[in-house]
Amino acid sequence: MGSIVKSEEEWRAVLSPEQFRILRNKGTEPKGTGEYDKFFVDGTYTCAGCGTPLYKSTTKFNSGCGWPAFYEGLPGAITRTLDPDGRRTEITCTACGGHLGHVFKGEGFKTPTDERHCVNSISIKFASES
């Protein structure tokens, strides 16, 4: 766990029920329903749970997967953990442990890292550069 530690009750007090389901209970929002899937504006994406900066808009790309996709997070902001079944790698906010989604490698996207961070929109918030 990261540097921001709260009890379940404290998280429930600051998150909506859907944010709690996804960030704290590792849920997934339905494909194509998130507000940031087709959103492309200059700025920074932060953790919806704790406000830690996670991604720059310059690393976001249209993967067509139905969730926001990024090819890399800010240094030290994202923790990777292999799922128990070994099939996927979960990504969480390093600061608070909030579930963001999963990262996939080697899918052939023309990005500098050949990675796709598949992120739930509800797990992040956007801050414009202007």
DSSP file with accessible surface (Angstrom, degrees, kcal/mol):
  #  RESIDUE AA STRUCTURE BP1 BP2  ACC     N-H-->O    O-->H-N    N-H-->O    O-->H-N    TCO  KAPPA ALPHA  PHI   PSI    X-CA   Y-CA   Z-CA
    1    1 A M              0   0  159      0, 0.0    95,-0.1     0, 0.0     4,-0.1   0.000 360.0 360.0 360.0 154.2    0.0    0.0    0.0
    2    2 A G        -     0   0   21      2,-0.3    93,-0.2    91,-0.2    94,-0.1   0.127 360.0 -79.0 -86.0-160.5    1.1    3.5   -0.6
    3    3 A S  S    S+     0   0  109     91,-0.2     2,-0.8     1,-0.1    93,-0.2   0.652 110.3  74.9 -80.5 -16.2    1.5    6.6    1.5
    4    4 A I        +     0   0   50     91,-3.0     2,-0.5     2,-0.0    -2,-0.3  -0.872  63.3 175.4-102.4 108.6   -2.2    7.5    1.6
    5    5 A V        +     0   0  104     -2,-0.8     2,-0.3    -4,-0.1    92,-0.1  -0.962   3.6 164.4-119.4 126.7   -4.0    5.0    3.9
    6    6 A K        -     0   0   71     -2,-0.5     2,-0.1    90,-0.2    -2,-0.0  -0.968  35.9-110.9-135.2 154.5   -7.7    5.3    4.8
    7    7 A S     >  -     0   0   46     -2,-0.3     4,-2.5     1,-0.1     5,-0.2  -0.327  38.5-103.5 -75.0 165.4  -10.2    2.9    6.4
    8    8 A E  H  > S+     0   0  101      1,-0.2     4,-2.6     2,-0.2     5,-0.2   0.906 124.6  52.2 -56.6 -40.9  -13.0    1.5    4.3
    9    9 A E  H  > S+     0   0  136      2,-0.2     4,-1.6     1,-0.2    -1,-0.2   0.892 107.9  50.8 -64.2 -40.7  -15.4    4.0    6.0
   10   10 A E  H  > S+     0   0  103      2,-0.2     4,-1.0     1,-0.2    -1,-0.2   0.917 111.3  47.9 -64.8 -41.0  -13.1    6.9    5.2
   11   11 A W  H >X S+     0   0    5     -4,-2.5     4,-1.9     1,-0.2     3,-0.8   0.923 109.5  53.0 -64.5 -43.2  -12.9    5.9    1.5
   12   12 A R  H 3< S+     0   0  131     -4,-2.6    -1,-0.2     1,-0.2    -2,-0.2   0.833 105.6  56.0 -61.3 -30.5  -16.7    5.4    1.4
   13   13 A A  H 3< S+     0   0   86     -4,-1.6    -1,-0.2     1,-0.2    -2,-0.2   0.781 117.1  32.8 -73.0 -26.4  -17.1    9.0    2.7
   14   14 A V  H << S+     0   0   84     -4,-1.0     2,-0.3    -3,-0.8    -2,-0.2   0.590 112.2  64.7-108.6 -11.9  -15.0   10.6   -0.1
   15   15 A L  S  < S-     0   0   13     -4,-1.9    34,-0.1    -5,-0.1    33,-0.0  -0.841  80.6-116.6-111.7 149.4  -15.9    8.3   -3.0
   16   16 A S     >  -     0   0   46     -2,-0.3     4,-2.9     1,-0.1     5,-0.2  -0.354  40.4-102.6 -69.2 162.4  -19.1    7.7   -4.9
   17   17 A P  H  > S+     0   0  114      0, 0.0     4,-2.3     0, 0.0     5,-0.1   0.897 124.8  48.0 -55.5 -38.5  -20.5    4.1   -4.6
   18   18 A E  H  > S+     0   0   69      2,-0.2     4,-2.1     1,-0.2     5,-0.2   0.902 110.9  49.9 -72.0 -39.4  -19.3    3.5   -8.2
   19   19 A Q  H  >>S+     0   0   30      2,-0.2     4,-3.1     1,-0.2     5,-0.5   0.925 111.7  49.6 -61.8 -41.7  -15.8    5.0   -7.5
   20   20 A F  I  X>S+     0   0    7     -4,-2.9     4,-1.7     1,-0.2     5,-1.3   0.931 108.6  52.8 -63.0 -43.8  -15.6    2.8   -4.4
   21   21 A R  I  <5S+     0   0   92     -4,-2.3     6,-1.4    -5,-0.2     4,-0.3   0.907 120.9  31.9 -58.5 -41.5  -16.6   -0.3   -6.3
   22   22 A I  I  X5S+     0   0    0     -4,-2.1     4,-0.8     4,-0.2    77,-0.2   0.952 125.1  38.8 -84.9 -52.3  -13.9    0.3   -8.9
   23   23 A L  I  <5S+     0   0    3     -4,-3.1    76,-2.6    -5,-0.2    -3,-0.2   0.898 131.3  24.3 -68.0 -41.9  -11.0    1.9   -7.0
   24   24 A R  I  <<S+     0   0   48     -4,-1.7    -3,-0.2    -5,-0.5    -1,-0.2   0.781 130.3  38.4 -98.2 -30.0  -11.2    0.0   -3.8
   25   25 A N  T  4<S-     0   0   98     -5,-1.3    -2,-0.2    -4,-0.3    -3,-0.1   0.226 105.4-116.6-107.6  12.2  -12.9   -3.3   -4.9
   26   26 A K     <  +     0   0  114     -4,-0.8    -4,-0.2    -6,-0.2    -3,-0.2   0.837  57.7 159.6  60.5  40.1  -11.1   -3.7   -8.2
   27   27 A G        -     0   0   12     -6,-1.4     2,-0.4    -5,-0.2    -1,-0.1  -0.169  33.7-130.7 -81.4-178.7  -14.2   -3.4  -10.4
   28   28 A T        -     0   0   66     91,-0.0     3,-0.1    -2,-0.0    73,-0.1  -0.999  12.5-130.8-136.4 133.5  -14.5   -2.4  -14.0
   29   29 A E        -     0   0   12     -2,-0.4     3,-0.1     1,-0.1     5,-0.1  -0.497  45.4 -85.2 -78.3 153.5  -16.8    0.1  -15.6
   30   30 A P    >   -     0   0   79      0, 0.0     3,-1.7     0, 0.0     4,-0.4  -0.292  55.6 -91.6 -60.4 142.1  -18.8   -1.1  -18.7
   31   31 A K  T 3  S+     0   0  139      1,-0.2    36,-0.2     2,-0.1    35,-0.1  -0.237 107.3  10.0 -53.6 133.8  -17.0   -0.8  -22.0
   32   32 A G  T 3  S+     0   0   46     34,-2.7    -1,-0.2    -3,-0.1    35,-0.1   0.519 102.5  97.2  77.3   6.5  -17.5    2.5  -23.8
   33   33 A T    <   +     0   0   87     -3,-1.7    -2,-0.1    33,-0.3     2,-0.1   0.606  52.5 104.6-102.9 -13.4  -19.3    4.2  -20.9
   34   34 A G  S >  S-     0   0   14     32,-0.5     3,-1.1    -4,-0.4     4,-0.4  -0.403  70.5-130.8 -75.8 145.8  -16.5    6.2  -19.4
   35   35 A E  T 3  S+     0   0  142      1,-0.2     3,-0.1     2,-0.1    -1,-0.1   0.704 103.8  49.5 -68.4 -19.5  -16.2   10.0  -19.9
   36   36 A Y  T >  S+     0   0   19      1,-0.1     3,-1.1     2,-0.1    -1,-0.2   0.436  79.2  96.5-103.1   3.9  -12.5    9.9  -20.9
   37   37 A D  T <  S+     0   0   11     -3,-1.1    32,-0.2     1,-0.3    27,-0.2   0.947 103.9  18.8 -57.8 -50.9  -12.6    7.1  -23.5
   38   38 A K  T 3  S+     0   0  159     -4,-0.4     2,-0.5    -3,-0.1    -1,-0.3  -0.093  99.3 120.2-112.6  34.9  -12.9    9.5  -26.5
   39   39 A F    <   +     0   0   62     -3,-1.1     2,-0.4     2,-0.0    -3,-0.0  -0.886  32.0 173.0-106.7 121.1  -11.6   12.6  -24.7
   40   40 A F        +     0   0  104     -2,-0.5     2,-0.3     2,-0.0    -3,-0.0  -0.802  20.9 133.5-135.2  90.8   -8.5   14.3  -26.0
   41   41 A V        -     0   0   64     -2,-0.4     2,-0.2     2,-0.0    -2,-0.0  -0.977  59.8 -97.5-133.8 147.9   -7.5   17.6  -24.4
   42   42 A D  S    S+     0   0  103     -2,-0.3    87,-1.8    15,-0.1    88,-0.3  -0.459  78.1  75.5 -69.7 131.4   -4.1   18.7  -23.1
   43   43 A G  E    S-A  128   0A   0     85,-0.3    14,-2.7    -2,-0.2     2,-0.4  -0.989  75.2 -64.5 164.6-157.5   -3.7   18.3  -19.4
   44   44 A T  E     -AB 127  56A  28     83,-2.6    83,-2.7    -2,-0.3     2,-0.5  -0.961  28.4-141.0-129.2 141.8   -3.0   15.7  -16.6
   45   45 A Y  E     -AB 126  55A   0     10,-3.2     9,-3.1    -2,-0.4    10,-1.9  -0.892  24.8-170.7-102.5 129.2   -5.0   12.8  -15.4
   46   46 A T  E     -AB 125  53A  26     79,-3.1    79,-2.3    -2,-0.5     2,-0.3  -0.748  34.5 -85.4-115.4 164.2   -4.9   12.3  -11.6
   47   47 A C  E  >  -A  124   0A   1      5,-2.4     4,-2.2    -2,-0.3    77,-0.3  -0.514  30.1-144.6 -67.5 129.7   -6.2    9.5   -9.3
   48   48 A A  T  4 S+     0   0    9     75,-2.6    76,-0.2    -2,-0.3    -1,-0.2   0.710  97.3  51.3 -69.8 -17.5   -9.9   10.0   -8.5
   49   49 A G  T  4 S+     0   0   14     74,-0.4    -1,-0.2     3,-0.1    75,-0.1   0.909 131.5   3.5 -85.3 -44.4   -9.2    8.7   -5.0
   50   50 A C  T  4 S-     0   0   35      2,-0.1    -2,-0.2    48,-0.0    -1,-0.1   0.502  90.2-116.4-125.8  -7.6   -6.3   10.7   -3.8
   51   51 A G     <  +     0   0   42     -4,-2.2    -3,-0.1     1,-0.3     3,-0.0   0.487  56.8 153.3  84.6   3.9   -5.4   13.3   -6.5
   52   52 A T        -     0   0   36     -6,-0.1    -5,-2.4     1,-0.1    -1,-0.3  -0.468  52.4-110.6 -67.4 130.4   -2.0   12.0   -7.3
   53   53 A P  E     +B   46   0A  69      0, 0.0    -7,-0.3     0, 0.0     3,-0.1  -0.436  46.6 164.2 -61.5 132.0   -0.9   12.8  -10.9
   54   54 A L  E     +     0   0A   0     -9,-3.1    20,-3.3     1,-0.4     2,-0.3   0.729  53.1  17.5-117.7 -44.9   -0.8    9.6  -13.0
   55   55 A Y  E     -B   45   0A   0    -10,-1.9   -10,-3.2    18,-0.2    -1,-0.4  -0.994  57.9-135.6-138.7 145.1   -0.8   10.3  -16.7
   56   56 A K  E >   -B   44   0A  78     16,-0.4     3,-2.0    -2,-0.3   -12,-0.2  -0.755  28.8-123.6 -91.6 146.9    0.0   13.2  -19.1
   57   57 A S  G >  S+     0   0   15    -14,-2.7     3,-1.7    -2,-0.3   -13,-0.1   0.774 107.7  71.5 -62.2 -24.0   -2.5   13.7  -21.9
   58   58 A T  G 3  S+     0   0  100    -15,-0.3    -1,-0.3     1,-0.3   -14,-0.1   0.659  95.9  52.2 -67.9 -13.9    0.4   13.4  -24.4
   59   59 A T  G <  S+     0   0    9     -3,-2.0    12,-2.4    13,-0.1     2,-0.3   0.385  88.3 102.5-101.3   4.2    0.6    9.6  -23.5
   60   60 A K  E <   +C   70   0B  16     -3,-1.7     2,-0.3    10,-0.2    10,-0.3  -0.642  47.8 173.4 -88.0 141.7   -3.1    9.0  -24.2
   61   61 A F  E     -C   69   0B  31      8,-2.5     2,-1.1    -2,-0.3     8,-0.6  -0.970  39.8-103.1-145.3 160.8   -4.1    7.3  -27.5
   62   62 A N        +     0   0  104     -2,-0.3   -24,-0.1     1,-0.2     8,-0.0  -0.742  41.5 164.2 -88.1 101.2   -7.2    6.0  -29.2
   63   63 A S        -     0   0   22     -2,-1.1    -1,-0.2     4,-0.3     7,-0.0   0.614  44.9-130.0 -91.2 -15.0   -6.8    2.2  -28.9
   64   64 A G  S    S+     0   0   59    -27,-0.2    -2,-0.1     3,-0.1   -26,-0.0   0.602  73.0 121.9  75.9  12.3  -10.5    1.5  -29.7
   65   65 A C  S    S-     0   0   21      2,-0.3    -1,-0.1   -28,-0.1    -3,-0.0   0.648  83.1-110.7 -85.0 -14.8  -10.8   -0.8  -26.7
   66   66 A G  S    S+     0   0    7      1,-0.3   -34,-2.7   -35,-0.1   -32,-0.5   0.455  91.8  75.0  98.8   1.0  -13.7    1.2  -25.0
   67   67 A W  S    S-     0   0   52    -36,-0.2    -1,-0.3   -30,-0.1    -2,-0.3  -0.954  97.0 -81.1-135.6 157.8  -11.6    2.6  -22.1
   68   68 A P        -     0   0    0      0, 0.0    51,-2.5     0, 0.0     2,-0.4  -0.344  49.4-155.9 -58.0 139.3   -9.1    5.4  -21.9
   69   69 A A  E     +CD  61 118B   1     -8,-0.6    -8,-2.5   -32,-0.2     2,-0.3  -0.978  16.1 177.2-125.9 135.4   -5.7    4.1  -23.1
   70   70 A F  E     -CD  60 117B   0     47,-1.3    47,-3.4    -2,-0.4   -10,-0.2  -0.949  25.5-146.9-130.1 150.6   -2.2    5.5  -22.2
   71   71 A Y  S    S+     0   0   44    -12,-2.4     2,-0.3    -2,-0.3    44,-0.1   0.626  81.7   4.9 -96.8 -10.7    1.2    4.1  -23.2
   72   72 A E        -     0   0   90    -13,-0.3   -16,-0.4   -16,-0.2    -1,-0.3  -0.944  64.2-134.6-166.0 149.7    3.0    5.1  -20.0
   73   73 A G        -     0   0   20     -2,-0.3   -18,-0.2     1,-0.1     3,-0.1  -0.464  44.7 -79.4 -94.4 171.5    2.3    6.6  -16.6
   74   74 A L    >>  -     0   0   48    -20,-3.3     3,-2.3    -2,-0.2     4,-0.6  -0.414  69.1 -78.1 -67.1 147.1    4.2    9.3  -14.8
   75   75 A P  T 34 S-     0   0  132      0, 0.0    -1,-0.1     0, 0.0    -3,-0.0  -0.222 113.3  -2.9 -53.5 125.4    7.4    8.0  -13.1
   76   76 A G  T 34 S+     0   0   66      2,-0.2    -2,-0.1    -3,-0.1    18,-0.0   0.388 105.4 103.7  77.4  -1.5    6.7    6.2   -9.9
   77   77 A A  T <4 S+     0   0    9     -3,-2.3    17,-2.7   -23,-0.2     2,-0.4   0.755  71.0  57.7 -84.5 -24.4    2.9    6.9  -10.0
   78   78 A I  E  <  -E   93   0B  27     -4,-0.6     2,-0.4    15,-0.2    15,-0.2  -0.914  63.9-157.9-116.5 132.2    1.7    3.4  -11.2
   79   79 A T  E     -E   92   0B  53     13,-2.9    13,-2.1    -2,-0.4     2,-0.4  -0.891  10.9-150.3-105.9 137.2    2.3    0.1   -9.5
   80   80 A R  E     +E   91   0B 112     -2,-0.4     2,-0.4    11,-0.2    11,-0.2  -0.910  16.5 176.6-109.0 134.3    2.0   -3.1  -11.5
   81   81 A T  E     -E   90   0B  69      9,-2.3     9,-2.9    -2,-0.4     2,-0.2  -0.991  31.1-121.6-138.9 126.4    0.9   -6.4  -10.0
   82   82 A L  E     -E   89   0B 108     -2,-0.4     7,-0.2     7,-0.3     5,-0.0  -0.446  35.1-115.5 -65.8 129.8    0.4   -9.7  -11.8
   83   83 A D    >   -     0   0   23      5,-3.1     3,-2.2    -2,-0.2    -1,-0.1  -0.322  28.9-107.4 -60.3 153.1   -3.2  -10.9  -11.4
   84   84 A P  T 3  S+     0   0  141      0, 0.0    -1,-0.1     0, 0.0    -2,-0.1   0.821 121.2  54.5 -54.6 -32.1   -3.4  -14.2   -9.4
   85   85 A D  T 3  S-     0   0   94      1,-0.1    -2,-0.1     3,-0.0    -3,-0.0   0.574 106.2-130.1 -80.0  -7.8   -4.3  -16.1  -12.7
   86   86 A G  S <  S+     0   0   44     -3,-2.2    -1,-0.1     2,-0.2     3,-0.1   0.506  81.0 105.0  76.9   3.9   -1.1  -14.7  -14.3
   87   87 A R  S    S+     0   0  207      1,-0.1     2,-0.3    -5,-0.0    -1,-0.1   0.787  79.8  25.0 -88.2 -31.5   -3.0  -13.6  -17.4
   88   88 A R        -     0   0  102     16,-0.1    -5,-3.1    -7,-0.0     2,-0.5  -0.901  67.5-128.8-132.0 163.9   -3.1   -9.8  -16.8
   89   89 A T  E     -EF  82 103B  39     14,-0.8    14,-2.5    -2,-0.3    -7,-0.3  -0.966  24.7-143.6-116.0 116.9   -1.2   -7.2  -14.9
   90   90 A E  E     -EF  81 102B  14     -9,-2.9    -9,-2.3    -2,-0.5     2,-0.4  -0.507   9.0-150.2 -75.6 145.3   -3.2   -4.9  -12.7
   91   91 A I  E     +EF  80 101B   0     10,-2.4     9,-2.6   -11,-0.2    10,-1.5  -0.968  19.4 174.4-117.7 135.1   -2.2   -1.2  -12.4
   92   92 A T  E     -EF  79  99B  13    -13,-2.1   -13,-2.9    -2,-0.4     2,-0.4  -0.923  41.3 -92.2-132.5 160.0   -2.9    0.7   -9.2
   93   93 A C  E  >  -E   78   0B   0      5,-2.3     4,-2.5    -2,-0.3   -91,-0.2  -0.587  31.7-145.6 -70.1 124.6   -2.1    4.2   -7.9
   94   94 A T  T  4 S+     0   0   47    -17,-2.7    -1,-0.2    -2,-0.4   -91,-0.2   0.875  94.3  53.0 -61.6 -35.6    1.1    3.9   -6.0
   95   95 A A  T  4 S+     0   0   14    -18,-0.4   -91,-3.0   -93,-0.2    -1,-0.2   0.908 129.9   8.3 -70.9 -43.2    0.1    6.5   -3.5
   96   96 A C  T  4 S-     0   0    0    -93,-0.2    -2,-0.2   -94,-0.1   -90,-0.2   0.505  92.4-118.7-120.4  -6.9   -3.3    5.1   -2.4
   97   97 A G     <  +     0   0   17     -4,-2.5    -3,-0.1     1,-0.2     2,-0.1   0.560  53.0 163.8  79.9   7.9   -3.5    1.6   -4.0
   98   98 A G        -     0   0    0     -5,-0.1    -5,-2.3     1,-0.1     2,-0.3  -0.363  42.8-113.3 -64.1 135.6   -6.6    2.6   -6.0
   99   99 A H  E     +F   92   0B   2    -76,-2.6    -7,-0.2    -7,-0.2    -1,-0.1  -0.529  38.8 170.7 -71.6 126.7   -7.4    0.2   -8.9
  100  100 A L  E     -     0   0B   0     -9,-2.6    20,-2.9    -2,-0.3     2,-0.3   0.779  48.6 -96.1-103.1 -41.4   -7.0    1.8  -12.2
  101  101 A G  E     -FG  91 119B   3    -10,-1.5   -10,-2.4    18,-0.2    -1,-0.3  -0.948  51.8 -52.8 159.3-136.2   -7.3   -1.1  -14.7
  102  102 A H  E     -FG  90 118B  14     16,-1.8    16,-3.0    -2,-0.3     2,-0.4  -0.945  33.2-135.2-139.7 156.7   -4.7   -3.3  -16.4
  103  103 A V  E     -FG  89 117B   6    -14,-2.5   -14,-0.8    -2,-0.3     2,-0.4  -0.929  17.7-165.9-114.8 139.0   -1.7   -2.9  -18.6
  104  104 A F  E     - G   0 116B  51     12,-1.9    12,-2.5    -2,-0.4     2,-0.3  -0.974   3.6-159.7-125.5 140.0   -1.1   -5.0  -21.8
  105  105 A K  E     + G   0 115B 135     -2,-0.4    10,-0.2    10,-0.2     9,-0.1  -0.847  63.9  22.9-117.7 152.7    2.2   -5.3  -23.7
  106  106 A G        +     0   0   55      8,-2.0    -1,-0.2    -2,-0.3     9,-0.1   0.734  67.3 133.2  72.3  27.8    3.0   -6.4  -27.2
  107  107 A E  S    S-     0   0   87      7,-0.5    -1,-0.1    -3,-0.2     8,-0.1   0.523  75.3-111.7 -87.8  -4.7   -0.4   -5.6  -28.9
  108  108 A G        +     0   0   46      1,-0.3     2,-0.1     6,-0.2     7,-0.1   0.591  59.7 155.9  89.7  12.0    1.3   -3.8  -31.8
  109  109 A F        -     0   0   62      1,-0.1     2,-2.2     5,-0.1    -1,-0.3  -0.471  52.7-117.8 -69.6 143.9    0.2   -0.3  -31.1
  110  110 A K  S    S+     0   0  205     -2,-0.1    -1,-0.1     4,-0.1     0, 0.0  -0.413  71.7 125.1 -83.1  64.6    2.5    2.3  -32.7
  111  111 A T  S    S-     0   0   25     -2,-2.2     3,-0.5     1,-0.1    -3,-0.1  -0.845  75.1-108.7-118.9 159.4    3.5    3.8  -29.3
  112  112 A P  S    S+     0   0  106      0, 0.0    -1,-0.1     0, 0.0    -2,-0.0   0.778 118.5  32.5 -59.7 -26.0    7.0    4.3  -27.8
  113  113 A T  S    S-     0   0   40      2,-0.2    -7,-0.2   -41,-0.0     3,-0.1   0.558  94.5-132.5-107.3 -11.0    6.4    1.5  -25.2
  114  114 A D        +     0   0   58     -3,-0.5    -8,-2.0     1,-0.2    -7,-0.5   0.879  68.2 125.1  53.1  38.3    4.1   -0.9  -27.1
  115  115 A E  E     - G   0 105B  15    -10,-0.2     2,-0.4   -44,-0.1    -1,-0.2  -0.922  50.9-155.6-122.2 154.2    2.0   -0.9  -23.9
  116  116 A R  E     - G   0 104B  26    -12,-2.5   -12,-1.9    -2,-0.3     2,-1.0  -0.949   3.8-160.3-129.6 109.2   -1.7   -0.1  -23.4
  117  117 A H  E     -DG  70 103B   1    -47,-3.4   -47,-1.3    -2,-0.4     2,-0.8  -0.816  13.9-157.6 -85.3 106.3   -2.7    1.0  -19.9
  118  118 A C  E     -DG  69 102B  16    -16,-3.0   -16,-1.8    -2,-1.0     2,-0.4  -0.803  19.5-174.4 -91.4 106.0   -6.4    0.3  -20.0
  119  119 A V  E     - G   0 101B   0    -51,-2.5     2,-0.3    -2,-0.8   -18,-0.2  -0.859  28.6-121.6-115.5 136.5   -7.9    2.6  -17.4
  120  120 A N    >   -     0   0    4    -20,-2.9     3,-1.4    -2,-0.4     4,-0.3  -0.579  20.9-139.1 -68.8 128.5  -11.4    3.0  -15.9
  121  121 A S  G >  S+     0   0    2     -2,-0.3     3,-1.7     1,-0.3    -1,-0.2   0.876 102.6  59.5 -56.2 -37.7  -12.5    6.6  -16.5
  122  122 A I  G 3  S+     0   0   40      1,-0.3    -1,-0.3   -22,-0.1   -99,-0.1   0.712  96.6  62.2 -69.6 -14.4  -14.0    6.7  -13.0
  123  123 A S  G <  S+     0   0    0     -3,-1.4   -75,-2.6   -23,-0.2   -74,-0.4   0.572 106.2  49.7 -83.2 -11.3  -10.6    5.9  -11.5
  124  124 A I  E <   -A   47   0A   3     -3,-1.7     2,-0.3    -4,-0.3   -77,-0.2  -0.871  62.6-153.7-128.4 160.9   -9.2    9.2  -12.9
  125  125 A K  E     -A   46   0A 109    -79,-2.3   -79,-3.1    -2,-0.3     2,-0.4  -0.974  20.4-130.8-130.1 148.7   -9.9   12.9  -13.0
  126  126 A F  E     -A   45   0A  41     -2,-0.3     2,-0.5   -81,-0.2   -81,-0.2  -0.814  14.7-168.7-104.9 137.3   -8.7   15.3  -15.7
  127  127 A A  E     -A   44   0A  50    -83,-2.7   -83,-2.6    -2,-0.4     2,-0.0  -0.987  22.1-133.4-122.6 119.0   -7.1   18.7  -15.0
  128  128 A S  E     -A   43   0A  57     -2,-0.5   -85,-0.3   -85,-0.2   -86,-0.0  -0.328   9.7-131.6 -67.9 151.8   -6.7   21.0  -18.1
  129  129 A E              0   0  120    -87,-1.8   -86,-0.1    -2,-0.0    -1,-0.1   0.754 360.0 360.0 -73.3 -26.1   -3.4   22.7  -18.8
  130  130 A S              0   0  144    -88,-0.3    -2,-0.1     0, 0.0     0, 0.0  -0.366 360.0 360.0 -89.8 360.0   -5.2   26.1  -19.2
